[in-house]
Amino acid sequence: MSDNDTRREQIVRAWEDAWDRGETAGMEALLSPDYRRITATNQDGENREQFLAVIQTTREAFPDLTTVVDEIVIEGDHAAIRW
């Protein structure tokens, strides 16, 4: 198994734990302290703590939420998720 395959598995596990179960510890450990989440509506981005708070708020509003990771692109030490 390649390093990228291992990283993909770690990312999917952390993503599913956070978004599907509200367990954000894995996501927090995975994300760099200088993490930025850029979206179409927020070009300045959210920092790691803001992103984790969004997950918790979303889980409170939609406790039965499940997500599907469609694609993970890894380049160097950066990764992008399309879901």
C-alpha positions as CSV (number, residue, x, y, z in Angstrom):
1,M,0.0,0.0,0.0
2,S,1.4,3.4,-1.0
3,D,1.8,6.3,1.4
4,N,-1.0,8.1,-0.5
5,D,-3.4,5.1,0.0
6,T,-2.6,5.2,3.7
7,R,-3.2,8.9,3.9
8,R,-6.5,8.5,2.0
9,E,-7.7,5.9,4.5
10,Q,-6.7,8.2,7.4
11,I,-8.6,11.1,5.8
12,V,-11.7,9.1,5.1
13,R,-11.7,7.6,8.7
14,A,-11.3,11.1,10.2
15,W,-13.9,12.6,7.9
16,E,-16.5,9.9,8.6
17,D,-15.9,10.0,12.4
18,A,-16.3,13.8,12.4
19,W,-19.2,14.4,9.9
20,D,-21.1,11.1,10.4
21,R,-20.6,10.6,14.1
22,G,-19.6,14.0,15.5
23,E,-16.3,12.7,16.8
24,T,-13.8,15.4,15.8
25,A,-10.6,14.2,17.6
26,G,-9.3,12.4,14.6
27,M,-10.0,15.4,12.3
28,E,-8.3,17.7,14.8
29,A,-5.2,15.5,14.9
30,L,-5.1,15.2,11.1
31,L,-5.4,19.0,10.3
32,S,-2.4,21.3,10.5
33,P,-2.6,24.1,13.0
34,D,-2.6,26.6,10.1
35,Y,-5.3,24.7,8.2
36,R,-7.7,26.8,6.1
37,R,-11.0,25.7,4.6
38,I,-11.7,27.7,1.5
39,T,-15.2,27.6,0.0
40,A,-17.1,29.3,-2.8
41,T,-18.8,31.5,-0.2
42,N,-15.8,32.1,2.0
43,Q,-12.7,32.9,0.1
44,D,-10.9,34.0,3.3
45,G,-11.5,30.6,4.7
46,E,-12.1,29.1,8.1
47,N,-9.3,28.1,10.5
48,R,-9.1,24.6,12.1
49,E,-11.1,25.6,15.2
50,Q,-13.8,27.3,13.1
51,F,-14.1,24.3,10.8
52,L,-14.4,21.9,13.7
53,A,-17.1,24.1,15.2
54,V,-19.0,24.0,11.9
55,I,-19.0,20.2,12.1
56,Q,-20.4,20.3,15.6
57,T,-23.1,22.8,14.7
58,T,-24.0,20.9,11.6
59,R,-24.2,17.6,13.6
60,E,-26.5,19.3,16.1
61,A,-28.8,20.5,13.4
62,F,-28.7,17.2,11.5
63,P,-27.9,14.4,13.9
64,D,-28.6,11.7,11.3
65,L,-26.3,13.2,8.7
66,T,-24.1,10.9,6.7
67,T,-21.7,11.9,4.0
68,V,-19.9,10.3,1.1
69,V,-16.4,11.2,0.1
70,D,-16.3,11.2,-3.7
71,E,-12.7,12.0,-4.3
72,I,-9.4,12.8,-2.4
73,V,-6.6,14.5,-4.2
74,I,-3.2,14.4,-2.6
75,E,-0.2,16.4,-3.7
76,G,2.8,16.6,-1.4
77,D,1.6,17.4,2.1
78,H,-1.7,18.9,0.9
79,A,-5.0,17.1,0.4
80,A,-8.4,18.2,-1.0
81,I,-11.7,16.4,-0.5
82,R,-14.7,16.4,-2.8
83,W,-17.8,15.2,-1.2
